[in-house]
Amino acid sequence: MMASADPDPRTKTDQSETGRQNEGLLFALTALSAQLAGKDVDVRLDLAKDVQAPRPISELVCQVAAESLRNIVAHAGASNVTLTLRRVADIIELVVADDGRGFNPRDPGNGPADGHLGLALLRDRVVRAGGELTLDSSAGGGTTVRLFVPIEDSA
């Protein structure tokens, strides 16, 4: 008896790899948020399980999340953080919001510290990937970082 061959053997491998990357992305975001444990910050995760992205996009999402969370710990004095990941059509959206002290992003004194490029450098990487990185903040009003990045349809 002959076994039938898959007409496109890459299909299973590609879908399997994308699935592992999806698990890796969710795991990485969960691990990043766990770093806030013991810092008197309540973290709420809202991570859609159906978000699948190629490795470079997943890495970019994680870098934006990591920098946002670092900034929250270093500057915000926040009690609550919400990290949301979802896919809308062919766009991945990451939102990191806190209820910290906020700041005026237009104030030149609130730019990156010497030797720290942080979100400014990431914004350049996001733009090169065809995406958008926004920061909304006001003194006393918390901060929200939003990443929108296109992905190829991998589903």
Number of C-alpha atoms within 10 A of each C-alpha: 3 4 5 6 7 9 7 8 9 10 11 11 11 12 14 12 15 19 19 14 19 20 16 16 24 21 12 18 22 15 12 18 21 12 14 17 11 8 11 12 17 17 19 14 15 13 17 12 13 14 23 28 25 16 16 10 18 21 16 17 24 18 17 24 24 20 15 24 22 16 14 26 17 10 13 19 18 21 15 16 23 16 22 18 21 18 20 10 9 14 18 21 20 23 22 23 25 27 19 22 18 21 18 16 15 10 8 8 9 10 15 12 9 6 6 10 12 18 21 13 10 17 18 14 16 22 13 10 15 12 18 17 21 12 15 15 20 15 12 13 15 21 26 20 19 20 22 22 21 19 19 10 11 13 10
